Amino acid sequence: MTDSINLVQKKRAQLQSAIGDLGTRVIHALQQSVICLKTHDLALAAQIIAADAELTNSAEHLNNSV
């Protein structure tokens, strides 16, 4: 029973860490988006779009691991 509890606690800690990391990446993307809108930087826009696909994949992977 203790092993099961430890496994659940370990999985919970991993999920919390992954959610925190994803949140940090989303905040960074939003900050970059504001800069992009203010400066009309097309190269930055392309980078943001490419990074968005990675964020989506990470979020889907996280969702599927629950």
C-alpha positions as CSV (number, residue, x, y, z in Angstrom):
1,M,0.0,0.0,0.0
2,T,2.8,2.4,0.9
3,D,4.4,1.8,-2.6
4,S,1.1,2.8,-4.2
5,I,0.9,6.0,-2.2
6,N,4.5,6.8,-3.0
7,L,3.9,6.2,-6.7
8,V,0.8,8.5,-6.7
9,Q,2.8,11.2,-4.8
10,K,5.6,10.9,-7.3
11,K,3.2,11.2,-10.3
12,R,1.5,14.1,-8.7
13,A,4.8,15.9,-8.2
14,Q,5.8,15.2,-11.8
15,L,2.4,16.6,-13.0
16,Q,2.7,19.7,-10.9
17,S,6.2,20.3,-12.2
18,A,5.1,19.8,-15.8
19,I,2.1,22.2,-15.4
20,G,4.4,24.8,-13.8
21,D,6.9,24.5,-16.7
22,L,4.1,24.7,-19.3
23,G,2.7,27.8,-17.5
24,T,6.1,29.5,-17.6
25,R,6.4,28.8,-21.3
26,V,2.9,30.1,-22.0
27,I,3.7,33.3,-20.0
28,H,6.9,33.8,-22.1
29,A,4.9,33.2,-25.3
30,L,2.3,35.9,-24.3
31,Q,5.1,38.3,-23.4
32,Q,6.7,37.7,-26.8
33,S,3.3,38.2,-28.5
34,V,2.9,41.6,-26.9
35,I,6.3,42.6,-28.1
36,C,5.5,41.3,-31.6
37,L,2.3,43.3,-31.7
38,K,4.0,46.5,-30.6
39,T,7.0,46.2,-33.0
40,H,5.3,44.5,-35.9
41,D,8.1,42.0,-36.0
42,L,7.3,39.3,-38.6
43,A,10.3,37.1,-37.7
44,L,9.2,37.1,-34.1
45,A,5.7,36.2,-35.1
46,A,7.0,33.2,-37.0
47,Q,8.9,32.1,-34.0
48,I,5.8,32.5,-31.8
49,I,3.7,30.4,-34.2
50,A,6.3,27.6,-34.3
51,A,6.6,27.6,-30.5
52,D,2.8,27.5,-30.2
53,A,2.8,24.1,-31.9
54,E,5.3,22.8,-29.3
55,L,3.2,24.2,-26.5
56,T,0.1,22.5,-27.9
57,N,1.9,19.2,-28.1
58,S,3.2,19.6,-24.6
59,A,-0.3,20.3,-23.3
60,E,-1.8,17.4,-25.2
61,H,1.0,15.1,-23.8
62,L,0.3,16.3,-20.3
63,N,-3.4,15.8,-20.7
64,N,-2.9,12.3,-22.0
65,S,-0.7,11.4,-19.1
66,V,-3.4,12.1,-16.5
